[in-house]
């Protein structure tokens, strides 16, 4: 299972996340020319962790972060959150910066006995894939360099999840603050998360709009 996930999920996601970050910041070719792509891959592992979380279960009573846990407690380890924890002293943790003098710690490949044995493979393959793309596609760029999502895309997503057509149109439109038919990528992701995590999909409109508008 570990090997399957590494090959089928972690590595492709790492390549996609790294490529998106480098193209979003228009910095794909510069680190390739200077040999700094491995640092960009490492920053991607921290900033855009391929696996957001991992399920674990306690084998005995224990305490984590001051919280007492019983044996058999099921835990969701938020790897992506850990890499942006302010308590670890990472400057601007939400900023993608491959030029950090000291690479911040992350848990993208786990830790201890659960550390991923395919970490070197994933890092190497991602580096090679990015280098090959930079060589083969010197003009490679995002079709939408500002990283925004069309309102129509969000509206279609909400309808696909069962929201009424008029309500979906209203919800998506309310997020379009500039009235230009676009919303930021962060707004799109937060809207998606709010809707999916809603306890009552029929009330997703208020769940979606409440914290964002």
ABEGO torsion letter per residue (X at the ends): XAAAAAAAAAAAAAAAAAAAAAAAAGAAAAAAAAGAAAAAAAAAAAABBABABBBBBBABBBBBGGBBBBBGBBBBBBAAAAAABAAAGBBGAABBBAABABBBBBAAAEBEAABBAAAAAAAAAAAAAAAAAAAABAABBBABAAGBBBAAAAAAAAAAAGBBAAAAAAAAAAABAAGAGBBBAAAAAAAAAAAAABABAAAAAAAAAAAAX
